[in-house]
Amino acid sequence: MEEKITRAQFFRKIFTSVGDTVAQEVEKKVDKGIEKISPVEPRPPWAIKEKDFLLTCESCQKCSEACPEKIIQHHSGDHLVGNGTPYLTFTNAACTFCGDCVEACQSGALSKENGQKNIGLAVINQNLCV
């Protein structure tokens, strides 16, 4: 037996189906774009992958409060990506890898099990060396 639907139901069904497909494609492209994002300033030690970090960090500032060296700052409200998320600044001190920031992080954005201890990778451009 054939199911009878109204014209409105027909178009609603079509647009819902197309809308879901478009939304899934947009989500895939956004995910790929986020994977390419690399913060200018280094994240605290044991930060998880950037995409996951941006989705996980609650911007609670507990990591910066726990840092004895006071090198963890947070992006301001006008920051394009990662508003409120932590980054390291080495103006007055260095990271001692004490782990206090990880212990203070309740969201899991800093994790000794899933994150990486290194906070950057130095690259030498030999063309610029004197």
BAZA-578095 format. One line per 8 residues: their letters; for each residue y, z, x of C-alpha. Coordinates in Angstrom, 1 decimal. Layout:
# BAZA-578095
A	Y,Z,X  ...;
//
This chain:
# BAZA-578095
MEEKITRA	0.0,0.0,0.0  3.4,-1.0,1.3  6.0,1.7,1.8  9.3,0.9,0.1  12.5,2.0,1.8  16.1,1.5,0.9  18.4,-0.7,2.9  20.2,2.5,4.2;
QFFRKIFT	16.9,4.0,5.3  15.9,0.7,7.1  19.2,0.6,9.1  19.0,4.3,9.9  15.5,3.9,11.2  16.5,0.9,13.4  19.7,2.6,14.8  17.8,5.8,15.5;
SVGDTVAQ	15.2,3.9,17.4  17.7,1.9,19.4  19.9,5.0,19.9  16.9,6.9,21.4  16.0,4.0,23.7  19.6,3.7,24.9  19.9,7.5,25.4  16.8,7.5,27.5;
EVEKKVDK	18.0,4.7,29.7  21.4,6.4,30.2  19.6,9.6,31.1  17.6,7.8,33.8  20.7,6.2,35.3  22.5,9.6,35.3  19.5,11.2,37.0  19.5,8.5,39.7;
GIEKISPV	23.2,8.9,40.2  22.9,12.7,40.6  20.2,12.2,43.2  22.6,10.3,45.3  25.3,13.0,45.1  25.7,14.8,48.3  28.2,17.6,48.5  30.9,17.3,51.0;
EPRPPWAI	30.7,21.0,51.9  27.3,22.4,52.7  25.5,24.5,50.1  24.4,28.1,51.0  21.1,28.4,52.8  17.9,28.0,50.7  19.7,25.8,48.1  17.3,23.7,46.1;
KEKDFLLT	17.8,19.9,45.8  21.3,18.9,44.7  20.4,17.5,41.3  18.4,20.6,40.5  21.1,22.8,42.0  23.7,21.4,39.8  21.5,21.9,36.7  20.4,25.4,37.7;
CESCQKCS	23.4,27.2,39.3  25.2,29.4,36.7  28.4,29.7,38.8  28.1,33.4,38.5  29.6,34.0,42.0  27.0,36.7,42.8  26.0,34.9,46.0  29.6,35.0,47.4;
EACPEKII	29.9,38.6,46.4  26.7,39.4,48.3  27.7,37.5,51.5  28.6,39.9,54.2  30.3,37.2,56.2  32.4,36.1,53.2  31.8,32.4,53.9  30.6,31.4,50.4;
QHHSGDHL	33.4,29.9,48.3  33.3,28.2,44.9  34.6,24.9,43.7  37.7,25.1,41.6  38.1,23.9,38.0  39.5,20.5,39.1  36.3,19.7,41.1  34.7,16.5,39.7;
VGNGTPYL	31.1,17.6,40.2  29.7,21.1,40.5  32.7,23.0,39.1  32.3,26.6,40.0  29.3,26.0,42.3  29.1,27.6,45.8  29.7,26.0,49.1  30.1,27.3,52.7;
TFTNAACT	33.2,27.4,54.7  33.1,28.3,58.4  36.8,28.9,59.0  36.5,32.6,59.9  32.7,33.2,60.4  29.3,31.7,60.5  26.1,32.1,58.4  23.7,34.6,59.8;
FCGDCVEA	20.9,33.6,57.4  20.7,37.2,56.3  19.4,36.1,52.9  21.7,38.4,50.8  23.0,35.4,48.8  19.4,34.4,47.9  18.6,37.9,46.8  21.7,37.9,44.6;
CQSGALSK	21.0,34.5,43.0  19.2,35.2,39.7  19.3,31.5,38.5  17.0,30.2,41.2  19.5,27.7,42.6  19.0,29.6,45.9  15.3,30.1,46.5  13.3,30.9,49.7;
ENGQKNIG	10.3,29.3,48.0  11.8,26.1,46.8  15.0,25.6,48.8  15.8,24.6,52.4  17.0,27.1,54.9  19.0,24.5,56.9  22.6,24.0,55.8  23.4,20.7,57.3;
LAVINQNL	22.4,18.1,59.7  24.5,17.2,62.7  24.7,13.5,63.3  26.0,12.1,66.6  27.8,8.8,66.6  27.4,7.6,70.2  30.0,4.9,69.6  32.6,7.6,69.3;
CV	31.5,9.6,72.3  33.8,9.4,75.4;
//
